[in-house]
Amino acid sequence: MSMTSVRIGLRGGTALAEVDSAGVVTRSARARRSGLLRRRRSELSELGWWVAADDRWHNPRREPSRRQRMIDGTPVVETKIAVPSGDVVQRAFMVADHGGCVVMEITNESPTAVVVAVPTTGLVTDAASTPTEPRGIELPSDVRAFPLAHRSTVRFVWRADSDAPVPSIESFASATQVARGWSSASERASRVSLGTQTLVAARCALLLAPSREVDDLLQRDAAHGALAIVERVRMGEPAAPHVEQLADAARRMLRTPSAKWASRALVMTARALAAADESLASSDITDAWAATFGDGYADATPRGSAGDASRDENSPVDVVARTEDAFVRAVSMHEAELFASGLADAWRGVNFEAHGLVAGPRHTLSIAVRWHGPNAAVLWEVDGPPGLRLRAPSIDETFVANNPRGEGLLRVGV
């Protein structure tokens, strides 16, 4: 019972639904257009599921054995309930086929057969058996029961925004394939071996956000809005449609450079504009960032105005920024700081690595840490023009790396 409600859908919020803590999917006929899911009950459509085992009918919403997780941090939601001698596992996600479809994969991991029941309005399934009316339980009138043999899986599919059945589901991706696709999108931006699922979940949330939500965030907070856009660009979205938005956000950030994540957002904005072939705008923002933060102040303690007091510190933008900032922080055009906030206790003694981190407007960094007693060997590789210096004053004042790649010792101490 680890979640309340989780969003699933397609990139850009072009189709959306929500999965509650029991694995019940709520879709809206308007979700695909607006991304707003909290509507009157008459405008919502619930896709529930029930399981009949040897002992009784199991309603996931009432099962104390219920467990739930997002597979690898992606919007593929797995819900398990216990039945005699095993589990029945449901995975809910969406695929882009036919404008967006909700998919339920249900696997019987127990050694005996069970029956699963789902709504059949608009349903397409690969179940081989003919469905029957469920007996021994009162369920909505369109719910039908399907036998499910032990160690087998069945798929149920509904359109995201209507009750019209889809022509075929043979080519639909599996839950594993969909999760892998989301993970690959996140890794296109950067990849870390610590806190991986948290980072992936935050990035997936940003990819799922409809344009309206991103625009609203940008209007409220230039730095957070710019970071949301840029993160989507890093994961493969085109940068060109956002050039004017990013340029305007940069001007606003430069007027309030003490805003939370302003330094990082300016660096990322410069990089996104370069990706959009706006080299002059990128250069101007880079120069302005260097002039503003060239004294070494660069979000040493990311801060915000009094108006930020109610901000969610675990918003997707904050999670991504905080995760990458823990590894490297751009300080100036010629310097980046490793582990600026120190090494967390949980990291000590643990070998880890990170790849594709942004170390400045023109540099990215990959690093690996291998522990040798109380100290750590750092292996690094910088991608970008020569001249970027790496330091780690929060841990070891003596550590300085001037070469684009190499290995050095961090004297961590106690």
Beta strands, then each sheet from edge to edge (+ up, - down):
strand 1: 5-9
strand 2: 16-20
strand 3: 25-28
strand 4: 44-47
strand 5: 50-52
strand 6: 57-58
strand 7: 67-70
strand 8: 77-83
strand 9: 86-95
strand 10: 101-108
strand 11: 114-119
strand 12: 124-125
strand 13: 143-148
strand 14: 153-159
strand 15: 191-192
strand 16: 328-332
strand 17: 335-338
strand 18: 352-360
strand 19: 363-372
strand 20: 375-383
strand 21: 389-392
strand 22: 396-401
strand 23: 405-410
sheet 1: 1+ 2- 3+ 4-
sheet 2: 6+ 5- 11+ 13-
sheet 3: 7+ 8- 9+ 10- 14+ 12-
sheet 4: 15+ 18- 19+ 20- 23+
sheet 5: 16+ 17- 21- 22+
end
